[in-house]
Amino acid sequence: MEKDLVEYIAKSLVDDPSAVKVSVVEGEKSTILELRVSPGDIGKVIGKHGRIAKAIRTVLQAAVVNSGKHTVLEILD
C-alpha cells in the first residue's frame, strides 16, 4: 500500500512517469521505500528547500500510522 501511494504521488509530479521506480526494503522494525526518478525530475520530487519531499513523507507517515512500523522514504539519484 505504501509503495503504491508513493509511486502515485511521484508519477503525478514528474514529467517522465515511466521512470519512477519505488523499491521496498523490509526490516524488523522499519520499512525503507527507495524512490528513483529520472535525473531531470529529481528537483520536482524534492522541491524548494525540500518542501515537496517533506510533504510526501508526512502523507506517508499518516498512511502507515496504524501499522506500528516506522516507514522511511529515501529519494535516490
N, C-alpha and C positions, 0 to 999 in steps of 0.2 A: 504494500500500500504506500509506504513512504517513498519507495523508488518511483512509483508511478506519479506521485504528487510532484516530486522534484523535477522529473522529466517533463511533465506537463507545463509547469511554470517556466522552465528553461526554454522549452520549444516555443512558448508564447513570446519570449523576449528577444530571441536571436533572429538573424537574417537567414541562417542556414540550419533549419531544424533537423535535417538528416544527419548532421554532425554531432548532435547531442547524444552523449553516452553516459549512463549512470550505472556504476557498479557498486555492489554491496559487499562489505567486509564485516562478517559477524564475529563478535567477540563474546566473552562470557557475560559481561555486564553492559556492553555497549555495541552499537552498530555504527559503522562508518559508511557514509554514502560519498562516493567519489564522483564528482561531476566533471566531465570533459566536454568542451565545446571547441569550435574552430578558433584559431588564433585571432581572427578578426572580430569575433563576437565576445571575447573574454571581458572586455570593458562593459558590455551591455549587461552581463550577468553580475558583475561586481558593482558597477555604478559609481557615482562620485562619492568619494570618501567611504566606500563600502556599504552604502545605504541599501542597495538592492540585495546584496548578499546577506546583510543583516535581516532584512525583511523576509527573505526566503527561509533563513534559519528560524526566525520567530514563528512563521507559519508551520514549519516542520515540527518544532517543539510542541506547538498547540495540537498538532495531529497525533503525536505519539505520547501525550501526557498520561493516558490511561494504561499504556503498555508496561510502564515501570522500567523501561530500558532507556539508557542515555543514548541519544542519537546525535551524531556529528556530521555536518556537511563540509566536505573539503572540495574546493574548486581547484582543479589541476590544470596546468598548461598543456 
